[in-house]
């Protein structure tokens, strides 16, 4: 299916959780001088114009990045990340997506492999990243990111940060993600995998974290941000990130920043967070 367009949702609460953890993971990798690669299975358009019709339809950014930008008091790590997002903003009133963030943070000679199957978003991704002059380091693929990931493993650098965030519009995406992770981990068990998932009132979504734990629970971090309680509500009431081989520094940091994100993005008094980790 090619109906999903992330431009409708750019800068919402799920993006804040996803991109905070992605940025902090890349920053952790950058502490070592060794090269590494970045692989994105569903890269989107690179960045998004928040004044465009897509973003204005539901204005989801207003309860996400707009609230973060207006916040007066933030934990130091979250304030630093907000400053980072401002510094790397492509233009005023834009929101940088995962591909743009990684392109700005990945040091040479690391390679970016960005998969995007939607023809319009793939064209936008290629055009939007052109000003960064990444040359042969940048590889955009109009291809299925699940299959594309397996073909790239293990990377020549033997180090990689991998983001997997399908739209989960099809129920089969949950099982496809699990199957892809199993195959990827078998080929490349030392990589850091970041898996985004929506929190929805359906069984596939509810069971997904436990299924991830069943297979990858030896070294993981799970962070969820629920902006409201499920309570039989329709649609996405929150989202989660599951990291395999996460930076060991993240659990302590998230004890402060995750509650702050909850308070910023809450849509009701019953918003909540989940933070669970096992890091040997």
C-alpha positions in Angstrom: 0.0 0.0 0.0 1.2 3.5 -0.9 -1.5 5.6 0.8 0.5 6.6 3.9 2.1 10.1 3.8 3.9 11.2 6.9 3.5 14.8 6.0 0.0 14.7 7.6 1.6 13.7 11.0 5.0 15.5 11.0 6.1 17.0 14.3 3.5 15.2 16.4 4.1 13.5 19.8 5.2 10.3 18.1 7.8 12.2 16.1 9.2 13.8 19.2 9.7 10.4 20.9 11.2 8.8 17.8 13.5 11.6 16.9 14.7 12.3 20.4 15.8 8.7 20.7 17.3 8.6 17.2 19.3 11.8 17.8 20.6 10.6 21.2 21.6 7.2 19.7 23.5 8.9 16.8 25.2 11.2 19.3 26.3 8.2 21.3 27.8 6.6 18.2 29.6 9.8 17.4 31.6 9.6 20.6 33.8 7.1 19.0 36.0 7.9 16.0 35.0 4.7 14.2 32.9 5.0 11.1 29.3 3.6 11.0 26.4 3.5 8.6 22.8 4.6 8.9 19.9 2.5 7.4 16.3 3.8 7.3 13.6 1.4 6.1 10.8 4.0 5.7 12.6 7.3 5.3 9.8 9.6 4.1 10.5 13.0 2.5 13.5 14.0 4.6 11.8 17.1 6.1 8.3 18.6 6.1 6.8 22.1 5.6 4.5 22.7 8.5 2.7 25.4 6.6 1.8 23.1 3.7 -1.7 21.7 3.2 -0.7 18.2 4.4 0.5 19.4 7.8 -2.3 22.0 8.2 -5.1 19.4 7.6 -4.9 18.0 11.2 -2.2 20.3 12.6 -0.8 17.4 14.7 2.5 19.4 15.1 0.6 21.8 17.4 0.5 19.2 20.2 4.0 18.1 19.5 6.9 20.3 18.3 5.0 23.5 18.8 4.5 22.8 22.5 8.2 21.8 22.8 9.3 25.1 21.2 7.0 27.1 23.5 8.1 25.3 26.7 9.8 27.6 29.3 11.3 24.9 31.6 12.8 21.7 30.3 15.2 19.1 31.6 18.7 20.0 30.3 18.9 17.0 27.9 15.6 17.8 26.3 16.4 21.6 26.1 19.7 20.7 24.4 17.8 18.5 21.9 15.4 21.3 21.1 18.3 23.6 20.4 19.8 20.9 18.2 16.6 20.6 16.2 16.5 24.3 15.7 20.1 24.4 14.6 19.5 21.7 12.0 16.1 23.0 10.8 16.2 23.1 7.0 14.2 26.4 6.9 11.7 28.2 9.1 8.4 26.4 9.7 9.8 23.0 8.7 10.2 19.9 10.7 13.3 17.6 10.1 12.5 14.0 9.7 14.7 11.0 10.5 16.6 11.1 7.1 17.5 14.7 7.5 18.6 14.3 11.2 20.8 11.3 10.3 22.2 13.1 7.2 23.3 16.1 9.4 24.7 13.9 12.2 26.4 11.0 10.5 30.1 11.7 10.1 32.1 10.9 7.0 32.8 8.3 5.7 29.6 6.8 7.0 27.0 5.9 4.4 23.2 6.6 4.5 20.9 4.1 3.0 17.4 5.6 2.8 14.4 3.5 1.6 11.2 5.1 0.5 8.7 3.3 -1.7 6.2 6.1 -2.3 7.2 7.8 -5.6 6.3 11.3 -4.5 8.1 11.0 -1.1 11.1 9.3 -2.7 11.4 12.2 -5.2 11.1 14.7 -2.4 13.6 12.9 -0.3 16.2 12.9 -3.0 15.6 16.6 -3.8 15.4 17.7 -0.1 18.8 16.1 0.7 20.5 17.5 -2.4 21.8 20.7 -0.7 23.7 18.7 1.9 26.1 17.5 -0.8 26.6 14.1 0.6 27.9 12.7 -2.7 28.5 8.9 -2.7 27.7 8.6 0.9 24.0 9.0 0.2 22.0 6.1 -1.3 18.2 6.7 -1.7 16.3 3.6 -2.7 12.8 3.5 -4.1 12.3 0.0 -2.8 10.8 -2.1 0.0 12.8 -1.1 3.1 12.3 -4.5 4.7 14.0 -6.4 1.9 16.5 -3.6 1.4 17.6 -3.8 5.0 18.5 -7.5 4.8 20.4 -7.0 1.5 22.7 -4.4 3.2 23.7 -6.5 6.2 26.3 -6.8 7.5 27.6 -3.4 6.5 31.3 -3.1 5.5 31.8 -0.8 8.5 30.5 -3.5 10.9 28.7 -0.7 12.8 25.3 0.7 12.0 22.2 2.5 13.4 19.1 1.1 11.9 15.6 2.7 12.1 12.5 0.6 11.3 9.3 2.6 11.3 6.6 1.3 8.9 3.2 2.9 9.0 1.5 -0.3 10.3 -1.5 0.5 8.1 -1.5 -3.2 7.2 -1.9 -5.6 10.1 0.8 -7.7 8.4 3.4 -5.0 9.1 3.8 -6.2 12.7 4.7 -9.7 11.7 6.8 -8.4 8.8 8.8 -6.2 11.2 9.3 -9.2 13.5 10.4 -11.5 10.7 12.7 -8.8 9.2 14.3 -8.1 12.6 15.0 -11.8 13.1 16.7 -12.1 9.7 18.6 -8.8 10.2 19.8 -9.8 13.7 21.0 -13.1 12.5 23.1 -11.4 9.9 24.2 -8.5 12.1 23.7 -9.0 15.8 25.9 -6.1 16.9 23.9 -3.3 15.2 21.7 -0.9 17.1 18.1 -1.3 15.9 15.4 1.3 16.7 11.8 0.1 16.1 9.0 2.6 16.2 5.4 1.3 16.7 2.0 2.9 17.2 -0.1 2.3 20.3 -3.6 1.4 18.8 -6.7 -0.3 20.2 -6.0 -3.6 18.3 -4.5 -6.8 19.3 -1.5 -6.7 17.0 -0.4 -3.4 18.5 -1.0 -4.5 22.1 1.0 -7.7 21.8 3.8 -6.2 19.7 6.2 -5.1 22.6 5.9 -8.5 24.3 6.7 -10.2 21.0 9.8 -8.0 20.6 10.8 -8.9 24.2 10.4 -12.6 23.5 13.0 -12.5 20.7 15.3 -9.6 21.7 14.9 -9.1 25.5 18.5 -9.7 26.4 19.6 -6.2 25.5 16.8 -3.7 24.9 15.1 -0.5 25.9 11.4 0.2 25.5 9.9 3.7 25.9 6.3 4.5 25.3 4.5 7.8 25.4 0.7 7.7 25.7 -0.9 11.1 25.3 -4.2 9.7 26.6 -5.6 6.5 27.9 -6.9 3.9 25.4 -10.4 3.6 26.9 -11.8 2.2 23.7 -10.8 5.3 21.8 -10.3 5.1 18.1 -6.9 5.9 16.5 -3.4 6.2 17.9 -3.3 7.1 21.6 0.4 6.9 21.9 3.6 5.4 20.4 6.6 3.4 21.4 10.2 2.9 20.6 12.0 -0.4 21.1 15.8 -0.3 20.9 17.9 -3.4 20.5 21.5 -2.9 21.7 20.7 0.6 22.9 23.2 3.1 24.3 23.7 2.3 28.0 23.3 5.9 28.9 19.7 6.2 27.7 17.7 4.7 30.5 18.9 7.1 33.1 18.4 10.1 30.8 14.9 9.0 29.9 13.9 8.9 33.6 13.9 12.7 33.3 13.1 13.5 29.7 10.3 11.0 29.1 8.1 12.4 31.9 8.7 15.9 30.5 7.6 14.8 27.0 4.5 13.3 28.6 3.6 16.5 30.4 4.2 18.5 27.2 2.2 16.3 24.9 -0.6 15.1 27.2 -4.1 15.4 25.8 -5.8 14.3 29.0 -5.0 13.7 32.7 -4.6 10.0 32.1 -1.6 10.3 29.9 1.3 8.0 30.9 4.7 6.6 30.0 6.4 3.3 30.0 10.2 2.9 30.5 11.7 -0.5 30.6 15.2 -1.7 29.8 17.7 -4.5 30.2 21.3 -3.6 29.3 24.0 -6.1 30.3 
